[in-house]
Amino acid sequence: MKISSLEHKKIAMLGFGVTGQEVYKALGPKYDITLINDTPIPGYDIQSTAEAIAANQTFDVIIKSPGILYSHPLLATCDARVTNDIELCYEVICENQLNTKIIGITGTNGKTTTTQFIADCLCKTGKVAIACGNIGQSPLYVLSQNLHVDYLVIELSSYQLKQVDKFKPDFGLFLNIAPDHIDYHGSFEDYLTSKCKLFMNMTEQDGLVLDRSLVDDYPEIKWPSFASFGVSDSQLQSIKTMAMPKQNYRLIFDLLLKVGIDQEYIIAQINKFQGLEHRLELVESNHDYIVINDSKATNVEATNVAISNLTSDATLIVGGSEKVEDYTRLNYASKFVNHVIAYGAAKDNFNFIPNIILIDDFTSAVKKAMSITKANEVLILSPACASFDQHQNYIERGNQFKQIIRGENE
């Protein structure tokens, strides 16, 4: 796996979380890389930021992990090319003249579900398609294991896209936009501009699908003239499932047609789709009410999508750790929301809601919800907040929620 831009270079890897470790597995055996991370990782020779700066180290290339801020002191003191795994992945495809096609998916909400569905759909046609990027595996690591991948279906966060230089998808899908990650970007404008780098290098020969409201709401952006905006309602008439919002199906359908998938096959696969764990997940339980685990809803817009899908009276659990966001945008006045319980570090951000129930502890919040939800109603965890006050991530939060519902943690 050739990456000529790294040959004979002094390389630093900044950040050593999940992405950093996978990138190191892909590159470590071939290149001399200095690992810089402020938390020691057993089994690795790692320098802290302070140690690297004190030693006055210089680097030709810094491979930055997505979550590292651009204000990081090493980036300010070191004159180096800064890159990331999606840029290097694109270099591998180009330099090795691979037949691998890139499908890039971004947006504020629905990226993970969409990425997994598209990858699964392509796999069922006999193609080698790997869901990667923000969903889990680094695409660079995927290629280091197999150069004969037909499609890399990459979930692209604003953190990754902000750094785009030459990266170009063959197919792109931009689902939606709402304020998020302002603490990282500093402003909504920077967040939106970063997302738009999805199509920065795309041409008329590529396939790009956008939500029409993006163009209508943000006319200051130079939206590509070759983009399309999803299939018509008539093409969705045979779709029965609602594991995703209808608009997402409209856009996904359009993208898969551009890839070359048969229309009837797309409809069949959509109707078989049951959704992903922690995303509007129906929880099996012995209760006489419906339980929904939407722990992955870590911003207000995602929770509003969940609320819009309600068709029965519901008890809603929100809260967790704070993000820079306007929580008053929460659609708590929906006719189906009977009770709102807010928990954790962010709970006081929801005290504008009439009759809000504020509880510190997550377990206590869930048990309170269980006690007030009636037969045939819905109990839904859709937090509108990150999980880091009481959980490692939204997955741990969702799993604990299901355990409490089923009485497995008592």
N, C-alpha and C positions, 0 to 999 in steps of 0.2 A: 504494500500500500504506500504509494509514493506521495509525499508532500514536499515539493522542492523548496517552498518558502521557508521551511524549517531546517533545511540541511545546512550544517556547519554554523548554526546559530546558537547563541546563548539564550536559553528558554527558561522562563519562570511560569509556573502554574499558580494563579492567584485564586485561592478558595479551593477547598478540598471536601466538598459535600458529595452528594450522589453523582452529579454531573462530573465534577472534578475527578473523582475516583475512576469513573468509566473512561474519561478521556485519557487519564494516565495509563490505564490498562491497554488502551489502543496505541499510545505513543511511547510509553516508557521504555519498552524493549529496544526501540530504534533511535531514540534521541536522549541527550543528556538534559534532564529537566530538574530545576530546583523547585521544590514544593514549598509554598508559602501559605500558611494558615495560622490563625491565632488560637486555634484549639488543637492540641496534640492528637494524633491518630495513631493508635498502637500498630506497630509493624512498618511504619513509614518514617523516613528521615525528613522531618518538617522544620522549617524555620518560621519564627513569628515575623510579623511585619516589622516590629521594632528591631529585631536582630538583622533583618535584611537591610534596613535603612542605616543602622549603625555601622554595618560592615561596608557601607557605600557601594553596594553591589550594583552593577549595571547589567542590563539585559537587552538583547536585540528584539525579542518577542515575548509578550506577556499573554498567556492564554487565560482569559478572565472567566470565572464561573458566573452564571447569570445573576445570582443574588448579590454580588459584590457591587457596592455603590461606585459611581464614577468619581466620587470625591475621595476615594480611598487614598491614603497618603502615599503609597508606593506608586500609584499612577501619576501623582503630582510631582514626584521627585525623580522619576525614571523616564528617560526619553527612549521609548520603545514602541514598536508596532503592537497595538492591542487588538486581539482577535478572540474568537470563541469557537465552540465546537461546530456550530452550523456553517460558519465560514469555511472551516477546515474540511468539513464533510463535502462541501461544494467543490473545493479544490481537488479532493480525491476523485470525485466523479469526473471532473474535467480533465485532469492530468492523466488519469488511467483510461480515459475514453470509455467509461462504463455506459451501459444501456439503462442504468437506473434512472427512473423518473421521480421527481420530487413533487409531492402534493403538500403544500403549505397551508395550514389552517390557523386562523387567529380570530380574535374577538374578545369581548369581556366575559361572556358566559356561553357555555355549551361546547367549548373547544374539545374537552376530553371525550365526551360522549360522541361527538361528531367524528373525531379522529379514529376512535376505536371502531365505530360503525363502518366507516369507509374502508379501513384496513380489512376488517372481517369480510366485507362485501367482495372486495377484490380477491381475497384468499379463496373464497368459495367459487371463483371463476377459474381457479387453478394457477393464479399468479402468486409470486412470492412478494407479499406486501407486509411491511413491518410498521406497526404504530410506535412512534418514538418521539423524542423531543421532550417537551414539558410534561408529557404523559408518563414518562419513565425513562427508558433507555436513551442514551445519547446516540444520535444518528451516526456519529463518527465511530463509536464503539460497534454499532451494528455492522458497518462496512468493514471494520477490522476483522470481524468474524466471518463475513460472507460478502464477497465482491459481486455476487450474482443475485442481487436483489432487484426485482422488477420495479417495485414502488416503495419509496420511503414516505410514509404518511406522517408528517411532522407537525405536532402541536407546537405552535410558536407563541411564546409569551412576549410581552412588550420588552422585557429585560433582554431577551435574545435579539429581537428585531432592532432595538435601538442601535446595536453595534453593526448592522449590516453594511457591507461595502460592496462585494461582488455577488453574494448569495442570490440565487434566482430560482424560484420554483417553476416547474413546468405547468403546474396547475395551482391556483390559489383560491382560497375561500375566506372571506371576511364576513363573519356572522353578524356582529353588532358592536356597539360601543356604549359604555357608560362610565362615569368617573370611578377609577380604581387605581390602586398603587401610586397615589399622589405623593405618599411619603418617599417613594423611590425616585419618581420623576420630577417632583417639585411643582408640577402644574398639570392640569388636564391637557393643555396644548401639547406639552412634550409627550405625554402618554399617547395621544392620538397620532401625533407625527411619527412616533416610534412604530405604532401599529401599521401605519401606511407604508412603512419600508417593506412590507410584504410584497408589494408590487413595484417597488422602485426600479428594478432591473427587468421587469417583465415586458414582453413585446406582444404584438398582434398574433404572433405564432403560438403564444401560450394561452391557456384557458383561465380566465379570472371571473369569479362570481362574487358579487357584492350584495349586501342588503340595500335595497333602494333608499331606505331612510338615511343611510350614511351620506348619500349624495345630496339629498334634500336638506338635511340638517347642517351639513358642514360644507357649504359652497366654496369656502376659502381653500379647500383642498383641491389639487389638480387631479381629479379622478380619471383614470384611463378611459379613453373613448371606446376601447374594445371590450370593456367589461359587460357582463350580462347580469340579470337581477333575479334569477330563479324562474322556475316553470310556472305555468298558469294554474289557477284553481282547478280547471277542468282535468289537468293531468294528475291531480291529487284525489280525485273522486273515489278511487278504489282503495285508498289508504284508510285503514281502520284504527291502527294503534296511535296512541298519543304519548309515547315514552319521551318524546321531545316536542317542543313547540312547533306548531304547524309551519311557521315561517322557516324554521331550520330544515324541515323536510323539503320545502320548496327550493331552498338553496342547494342542499345536498343532492337532490334529484338532478338539478341543472349541472352540477359539477360532474356527477357520474356519467351523464350523457356526453359531456365533453371528453371524458376519459375514454369513452367508447363502449360503455356498458348498455345492454339492451333495456329498453324501457320497462317491459313486462318483468324482467328479472329484478330491476330496481324496486318495483312495487312489491314483489314477493318478499324481498329481503327486508324492506321497511316494515311490512306487516308481521314479520317474524321477530322483530327486534323488541327486546324487553327492557332495554335501558341498562345502565351501569350501577354497580354498587355505590351507595352514598350519594346518588344523584336521582332524586325522586323515586327512591327504591321502596317498593312495597315490602313491609316487614311481616313475615309470617309470625303469628302469635295466637294465643288462646283468648284474647280479649274480644269483646263484642263491638269494638270500634276499629276503624281502619288506622294503621300506623304507617307513616311515611318517613323514611330516613333521607333527608336532603342535606346531610352534613357538609357536602361540598359547596353549598351555597354560602360563600364567604364574603359576599357583598350585597348591598341592598337590591340591586337590579336582579340578581339571581333569586333572591327571596321573593321579589315581586312577581317573577315568572311562576314560582311555585304557588303563590297566592292566586294568580290568575287561572291556574289549572284546577282550583278547588271547585267542587260541585256540591259539597255538603258542609254543614257547620263544623268548625274546626277550632282546636286549641293549638296555638302557634308558639313554639319555643325559639327565642332569638338570644343572641349574646355570645360572649367569648372574649377574645382580645380585641382591642381597639384598632381601627384603621382610620386614616384621614379620609373621612367620608361624611356626607350629609345624611344622617339617619332619619331625618324628618321626611325623606322621600319614600319611606316604607308605606306600603298600601294597607295599613292596619285597619282602615275604615271599610274594607271590603265586607259585603253583606254576609260572607261566609266565615269571617273571623270572629268567634265568640269571645275568646280569651287570648291574651298575650302574656307570656311569661318570659322575662329577661333575666339572664344569669351572668355571673362572672364579672371580669374586670370592666367590661363595656356596658354593664346593665343600666347604669345611670344615664347613658346616652338615649335611652328609650323612655325616660320618665315623662315625656310629652304625651304619651299615649294614655287616654282615660282608663282608669281602673287597671293599669299595668300591675303585674305581680313581679316584684323584684326579689331574687334569690341569689345568694352568693355561689352556692355549690351546685355543680352540674347534676350530680345524682339526685339531690333534693329537688331541683327544678323539674327533672323528668318525672319523679314520683308525684310531685304536685300536679303535673299535667295529667298523669294517669288517674288521679283521684277526681278530677273535675270534668274529664271527657266522658260523654254519655254514649249509650249504645247507638250505633250507626253513624256516629260522628267521626271526625278525623283528628288524630293527634299527629302533628307534623313538626319535626325538627328541621328548621330551615334558618340557620343562625344569623345570616347577614353580616357575620363577623368572622375573623380568623379564629383559630383554636388554641393559640399558643399560651394562653393564661393557665389552662388546666390540662392540656393535651399536647402531645408532640406534633400532631397534624390532624387534618380533618378525618383521616381514616381511623385513627385511634378514637376520636370523638364519636364517629358513626358506629364503630364496633361496640363501644361502651354503651351507647344509646340502645342498641339492639339487645345487649346483654341485660340491661335493666328492664327493658320491656318484657323480656322472656323470663325474668327472675333468675338469671344465671349467675349474678354477682352477689347473691345473698348467702 
